[in-house]
Amino acid sequence: MAQTHEQRWSAETDRVLREAGWYPGREVSTAGWEATLREHGGFEMHEAARAFLAEFGGLASAERGPGKTMARMGFTLDPTVAEWDDEIFDVLSEEAGVDLYPIGEADRRNLYLGMAPNGAVYVGMDSVSWLADAGDEALEKLVEGIR
């Protein structure tokens, strides 16, 4: 039977995420990340980050190369990459005007990925840029190389 519902993301994004270990209905515990970041950075996980990391936490893609409007960057969805960088996240949050919670890194740890309480995803290290309104869209942009 043909699928009639709208696809969540592109076939390429689906392929990359599945190769990284994602599958529909995937759910992992966020408790360890939450405790580590609370203890070592004073980070308080919000519900948007908890929901995103429960589905995608621990996934990584090393795929790089040309993309649609920017280079494709590998990424790791592990919030503990920012465990000791709460000052950087304070600055990025201030610049973004929202409280960003670390959700991982991109471009061989040159960029952090942070999620706002409304689910928007930002990327940055020295300065911050909005990436997407939601986690699914952010993953699509990272995989496809879309600015």
C-alpha positions in Angstrom: 0.0 0.0 0.0 1.4 3.4 -0.9 2.2 5.9 1.8 -0.3 8.7 1.8 1.1 10.8 4.7 3.6 13.5 4.2 7.3 12.4 4.5 9.0 13.8 7.6 12.1 14.7 5.6 14.0 13.9 2.4 15.0 10.4 1.4 18.6 11.4 1.8 18.0 12.7 5.4 16.1 9.5 6.1 19.0 7.4 4.8 21.7 9.3 6.8 19.7 9.2 10.0 18.9 5.5 9.6 22.6 4.7 9.0 23.4 6.6 12.2 21.0 4.4 14.1 17.7 6.3 14.0 14.4 4.4 13.4 10.8 5.5 13.8 9.8 5.3 17.5 13.4 5.4 18.7 13.6 6.6 22.4 16.6 6.8 24.6 17.0 8.1 28.1 18.2 11.6 28.5 18.7 11.3 32.3 22.5 10.8 32.1 23.1 13.8 29.8 20.7 15.9 31.9 22.5 15.0 35.2 26.0 15.6 33.7 25.2 19.0 32.2 23.4 20.1 35.3 26.4 19.2 37.4 29.1 20.5 35.2 27.5 23.5 33.6 24.4 24.4 35.5 22.4 23.6 32.3 18.7 22.9 32.9 17.2 20.8 30.1 13.9 22.1 28.8 11.1 19.9 27.3 12.0 20.7 23.6 15.6 19.5 24.1 14.4 16.5 26.1 12.0 15.4 23.4 14.6 15.9 20.6 17.4 14.1 22.4 15.1 11.2 23.4 14.6 10.5 19.7 17.9 11.6 18.2 20.5 11.7 21.1 23.6 9.7 20.5 23.4 9.7 16.7 26.3 10.9 14.6 27.0 11.4 10.9 30.4 11.9 9.4 29.0 12.7 6.0 30.7 15.8 4.5 31.0 17.3 1.0 29.0 19.6 -1.3 25.4 20.4 -0.3 22.6 22.3 -1.8 23.5 25.8 -0.5 26.4 25.1 1.8 28.8 22.3 2.5 27.4 19.3 4.3 28.8 19.0 7.7 29.0 16.0 9.9 27.3 16.2 13.3 27.1 14.5 16.6 23.9 14.7 18.7 25.4 14.5 22.1 24.8 17.4 24.5 27.9 16.5 26.7 30.2 17.9 23.9 29.4 21.3 25.7 29.9 19.9 29.2 32.6 22.4 30.1 31.6 25.2 27.8 28.7 26.8 29.8 30.3 30.2 29.3 30.2 29.8 25.5 26.5 28.7 25.8 25.8 31.7 28.0 27.2 34.1 25.3 25.4 32.2 22.5 22.1 32.3 24.4 22.5 36.0 25.1 23.2 36.7 21.5 20.3 34.5 20.3 18.0 36.1 22.9 16.8 32.7 24.1 18.0 30.1 26.6 19.9 27.5 24.4 20.4 24.0 25.6 23.3 22.0 24.0 22.1 19.2 21.7 25.4 18.5 20.0 28.0 19.7 17.6 28.6 20.1 13.8 31.6 20.5 11.5 34.1 18.6 13.5 33.3 20.4 16.7 33.8 23.8 15.1 30.1 24.6 15.8 27.7 23.9 18.7 24.1 23.0 18.1 21.7 24.5 20.7 18.0 24.3 21.1 15.6 27.0 22.3 12.6 26.2 24.5 10.3 26.6 21.5 12.3 23.9 19.6 14.2 26.3 17.3 17.8 25.2 16.6 20.8 27.6 16.6 24.4 26.9 15.5 27.5 28.7 16.7 30.7 29.0 18.5 32.1 32.6 18.3 28.7 33.9 17.2 25.3 32.3 16.9 23.0 31.9 13.9 19.4 30.6 13.7 19.4 27.2 11.8 15.8 26.0 11.9 12.5 26.4 13.6 12.5 22.7 14.7 14.7 19.7 15.2 13.5 17.8 12.1 14.2 20.9 9.9 17.7 21.3 11.5 18.6 17.7 10.8 17.4 18.1 7.2 19.6 21.2 6.7 22.6 19.6 8.3 22.3 16.4 6.2 21.4 18.2 2.9 23.8 21.2 3.3 21.2 23.9 3.4 21.9 27.3 5.0 
